[in-house]
Amino acid sequence: MASELEDASQVASDLVSYVDSILPMWLTAPDGARDPAIQTQWIPVRITETLESVLLLGEGHRHNDAAALVRVMVDHLILFAWLLGDNNPPDRINSWKKEELRQIKAMHGDLKALKADGVDEPSLLFNIETSVKFPRGAYEAAKACDRFWGPHMSPLFKEGTVNSFSGLYAAVFRATSAYVHPSLRGSMGFLATPTTGGTSGKDFRLSRSFADHPGIYVQAVVTELLALWIFVARFRHDDVPKILPLVDRVIRLTSKT
């Protein structure tokens, strides 16, 4: 685990440096037109910030929490890739915005009824009729991302492996579900039967979690790179030469796991 974290951290540091080199940045729509895709560009920045938190948790041996945050990264990646994974994405983005505003309004009403603090109610709803919806199953959305982005992401992208959107989603969500939700498998890092003394299977030792999650830090780096690759392909074509060496390094990193 220590070697994996160290190797992943070295590549992650340069990925984060790339993001920091372009921020802050003004978001300008081409030809002055209002491009809904502008409102997706915060997502790779959020993924980058979460990656930094994942690495800090790893250094503190908080691997359960790190694994849970990698799931957050993948969740953001799939939405980002799906929103832009179409030759004409505005309908997808507008549909997403409309649904988000509907949920915010509902949440505001619930919190108000509970007399709890929450976000401000949106001043207006996004009234645009669209028929495009995010697939009910995020795994289906991830497979749609494979079909659209895969041909543009060689040699990193490999269908049927964790270097694909659907493979990354399946691996991370299945592996980390026990650490996002309370579960029997999640308890194993905190409870252990003693190897000597006592009655095996009846006596347990409770301690700080000692669990590790092989591959989780590499998967975090792959998630970051896929998000940045889409970001560059969609918004910053001139930065392709900056990304390609990082692609080679991530490929070498994944070959070790």
TITI-327081 format. One line per 8 residues: their letters; for each residue x, y, z of C-alpha. Coordinates in nm, 3 decimals, m for minus. Layout:
a = X/Y/Z ~ ... .
//
This chain:
maseleda = 0.000/0.000/0.000 ~ 0.281/0.242/0.088 ~ 0.453/0.190/m0.249 ~ 0.123/0.226/m0.438 ~ 0.043/0.548/m0.253 ~ 0.390/0.689/m0.317 ~ 0.378/0.605/m0.688 ~ 0.027/0.744/m0.728 .
sqvasdlv = 0.116/1.059/m0.534 ~ 0.402/1.141/m0.769 ~ 0.178/1.131/m1.075 ~ m0.111/1.299/m0.893 ~ 0.114/1.588/m0.794 ~ 0.179/1.671/m1.160 ~ m0.188/1.632/m1.250 ~ m0.279/1.877/m0.974 .
syvdsilp = m0.001/2.113/m1.086 ~ m0.154/2.120/m1.434 ~ m0.490/2.226/m1.291 ~ m0.328/2.489/m1.071 ~ m0.137/2.625/m1.372 ~ m0.461/2.718/m1.550 ~ m0.656/2.846/m1.249 ~ m0.812/3.085/m1.192 .
mwltapdg = m0.943/3.118/m1.546 ~ m1.218/3.315/m1.714 ~ m1.481/3.103/m1.882 ~ m1.568/3.260/m2.216 ~ m1.818/3.110/m2.455 ~ m1.698/3.083/m2.816 ~ m1.810/3.373/m3.037 ~ m1.988/3.529/m2.744 .
ardpaiqt = m2.261/3.265/m2.757 ~ m2.402/3.118/m2.440 ~ m2.256/2.769/m2.423 ~ m2.421/2.554/m2.153 ~ m2.105/2.340/m2.140 ~ m1.933/2.623/m1.952 ~ m2.130/2.521/m1.645 ~ m1.968/2.176/m1.639 .
qwipvrit = m1.611/2.299/m1.602 ~ m1.620/2.311/m1.223 ~ m1.651/1.930/m1.212 ~ m1.287/1.841/m1.298 ~ m1.173/2.106/m1.049 ~ m1.385/1.941/m0.779 ~ m1.238/1.602/m0.874 ~ m0.888/1.750/m0.840 .
etlesvll = m0.959/1.890/m0.494 ~ m1.103/1.555/m0.384 ~ m0.793/1.378/m0.518 ~ m0.579/1.597/m0.292 ~ m0.797/1.496/0.005 ~ m0.767/1.127/m0.092 ~ m0.389/1.147/m0.089 ~ m0.382/1.327/0.247 .
lgeghrhn = m0.606/1.059/0.397 ~ m0.378/0.792/0.255 ~ m0.076/0.951/0.417 ~ m0.264/0.941/0.747 ~ m0.349/0.570/0.695 ~ m0.720/0.656/0.673 ~ m0.774/0.419/0.383 ~ m1.147/0.364/0.442 .
daaalvrv = m1.217/0.734/0.414 ~ m0.987/0.763/0.114 ~ m1.175/0.480/m0.060 ~ m1.508/0.650/0.007 ~ m1.382/0.973/m0.151 ~ m1.256/0.793/m0.460 ~ m1.618/0.687/m0.508 ~ m1.712/1.058/m0.500 .
mvdhlilf = m1.449/1.127/m0.767 ~ m1.584/0.853/m0.995 ~ m1.942/0.973/m0.947 ~ m1.840/1.322/m1.062 ~ m1.636/1.181/m1.351 ~ m1.927/0.979/m1.492 ~ m2.160/1.279/m1.485 ~ m1.897/1.504/m1.646 .
awllgdnn = m1.823/1.250/m1.918 ~ m2.192/1.184/m1.981 ~ m2.288/1.551/m2.000 ~ m2.022/1.612/m2.265 ~ m2.040/1.267/m2.425 ~ m2.261/1.368/m2.712 ~ m2.211/1.558/m3.035 ~ m2.477/1.807/m2.925 .
ppdrinsw = m2.464/1.821/m2.544 ~ m2.677/2.130/m2.458 ~ m2.995/1.923/m2.418 ~ m2.821/1.694/m2.170 ~ m2.681/1.984/m1.972 ~ m3.010/2.174/m1.967 ~ m3.197/1.863/m1.855 ~ m2.945/1.810/m1.576 .
kkeelrqi = m2.977/2.174/m1.464 ~ m3.355/2.154/m1.463 ~ m3.356/1.838/m1.252 ~ m3.097/1.983/m1.012 ~ m3.306/2.296/m0.957 ~ m3.614/2.082/m0.898 ~ m3.429/1.884/m0.631 ~ m3.292/2.199/m0.466 .
kamhgdlk = m3.644/2.338/m0.444 ~ m3.772/2.015/m0.291 ~ m3.482/2.004/m0.044 ~ m3.545/2.364/0.058 ~ m3.908/2.279/0.132 ~ m3.812/1.974/0.339 ~ m3.551/2.164/0.541 ~ m3.789/2.452/0.599 .
alkadgvd = m4.051/2.210/0.736 ~ m3.787/2.065/0.971 ~ m3.674/2.415/1.073 ~ m3.322/2.317/0.963 ~ m3.062/2.530/0.791 ~ m3.012/2.467/0.421 ~ m2.944/2.632/0.091 ~ m3.149/2.920/m0.042 .
epsllfni = m3.442/2.831/m0.260 ~ m3.368/2.902/m0.627 ~ m3.531/3.224/m0.739 ~ m3.658/3.068/m1.062 ~ m3.688/2.729/m1.222 ~ m3.504/2.639/m1.538 ~ m3.808/2.614/m1.764 ~ m3.689/2.431/m2.070 .
etsvkfpr = m3.851/2.118/m2.202 ~ m3.609/1.841/m2.293 ~ m3.645/1.469/m2.334 ~ m3.288/1.379/m2.240 ~ m3.234/1.230/m1.895 ~ m2.936/1.087/m1.714 ~ m2.980/0.708/m1.721 ~ m3.134/0.574/m1.401 .
gayeaaka = m2.841/0.343/m1.362 ~ m2.507/0.526/m1.350 ~ m2.345/0.210/m1.485 ~ m2.549/0.251/m1.804 ~ m2.429/0.610/m1.826 ~ m2.072/0.488/m1.781 ~ m2.112/0.242/m2.070 ~ m2.246/0.525/m2.285 .
cdrfwgph = m1.930/0.722/m2.195 ~ m1.721/0.424/m2.307 ~ m1.886/0.428/m2.647 ~ m1.845/0.802/m2.699 ~ m1.506/0.876/m2.539 ~ m1.326/0.544/m2.583 ~ m1.223/0.600/m2.946 ~ m1.069/0.937/m2.847 .
msplfkeg = m0.871/0.814/m2.546 ~ m0.629/0.555/m2.677 ~ m0.391/0.425/m2.547 ~ m0.506/0.478/m2.185 ~ m0.865/0.365/m2.242 ~ m0.913/m0.012/m2.241 ~ m1.268/m0.142/m2.254 ~ m1.344/m0.412/m1.999 .
tvnsfsgl = m1.077/m0.289/m1.756 ~ m1.060/m0.024/m1.485 ~ m0.912/0.205/m1.750 ~ m1.262/0.250/m1.890 ~ m1.556/0.447/m1.751 ~ m1.775/0.142/m1.691 ~ m1.487/m0.065/m1.554 ~ m1.375/0.212/m1.319 .
yaavfrat = m1.731/0.268/m1.202 ~ m1.794/m0.101/m1.138 ~ m1.462/m0.159/m0.960 ~ m1.473/0.148/m0.739 ~ m1.842/0.142/m0.650 ~ m1.843/m0.229/m0.570 ~ m1.516/m0.221/m0.379 ~ m1.598/0.088/m0.175 .
sayvhpsl = m1.968/0.037/m0.101 ~ m1.879/m0.126/0.231 ~ m1.696/0.189/0.339 ~ m1.963/0.435/0.227 ~ m2.249/0.247/0.394 ~ m2.246/0.064/0.730 ~ m2.193/m0.300/0.647 ~ m2.055/m0.625/0.779 .
rgsmgfla = m1.763/m0.607/0.535 ~ m1.690/m0.254/0.649 ~ m1.657/m0.372/1.009 ~ m1.368/m0.602/0.926 ~ m1.113/m0.326/0.946 ~ m1.217/m0.248/1.303 ~ m1.289/m0.592/1.447 ~ m1.046/m0.884/1.442 .
tpttggts = m1.036/m1.222/1.611 ~ m0.718/m1.283/1.809 ~ m0.473/m1.532/1.664 ~ m0.372/m1.662/2.006 ~ m0.571/m1.696/2.324 ~ m0.944/m1.662/2.367 ~ m1.193/m1.855/2.161 ~ m1.156/m1.790/1.791 .
gkdfrlsr = m1.478/m1.658/1.643 ~ m1.612/m1.543/1.979 ~ m1.357/m1.293/2.104 ~ m1.294/m0.980/1.903 ~ m1.049/m0.696/1.928 ~ m1.182/m0.350/1.847 ~ m0.929/m0.098/1.725 ~ m0.866/0.175/1.477 .
sfadhpgi = m0.917/0.048/1.124 ~ m0.620/m0.134/0.977 ~ m0.787/m0.203/0.641 ~ m0.616/m0.118/0.315 ~ m0.757/m0.109/m0.035 ~ m0.511/m0.218/m0.304 ~ m0.550/m0.021/m0.621 ~ m0.767/0.256/m0.478 .
yvqavvte = m0.502/0.528/m0.510 ~ m0.416/0.426/m0.865 ~ m0.788/0.433/m0.947 ~ m0.805/0.785/m0.805 ~ m0.528/0.895/m1.042 ~ m0.700/0.729/m1.340 ~ m1.021/0.911/m1.249 ~ m0.839/1.243/m1.237 .
llalwifv = m0.669/1.187/m1.572 ~ m0.988/1.082/m1.750 ~ m1.159/1.399/m1.624 ~ m0.870/1.619/m1.736 ~ m0.850/1.445/m2.072 ~ m1.215/1.526/m2.140 ~ m1.163/1.881/m2.015 ~ m0.869/1.936/m2.250 .
arfrhddv = m1.041/1.768/m2.546 ~ m1.353/1.979/m2.501 ~ m1.219/2.315/m2.383 ~ m0.838/2.346/m2.410 ~ m0.710/2.180/m2.728 ~ m0.376/2.359/m2.704 ~ m0.300/2.179/m2.379 ~ m0.292/1.833/m2.537 .
pkilplvd = 0.093/1.828/m2.536 ~ 0.085/1.890/m2.159 ~ m0.148/1.597/m2.099 ~ 0.017/1.332/m2.317 ~ 0.327/1.278/m2.098 ~ 0.095/1.239/m1.800 ~ m0.103/0.978/m1.994 ~ 0.217/0.776/m2.045 .
rvirltsk = 0.296/0.794/m1.674 ~ m0.052/0.682/m1.572 ~ m0.032/0.389/m1.816 ~ 0.295/0.281/m1.652 ~ 0.134/0.326/m1.310 ~ m0.166/0.107/m1.395 ~ 0.060/m0.162/m1.537 ~ 0.203/m0.214/m1.188 .
t = m0.133/m0.298/m1.033 .
//
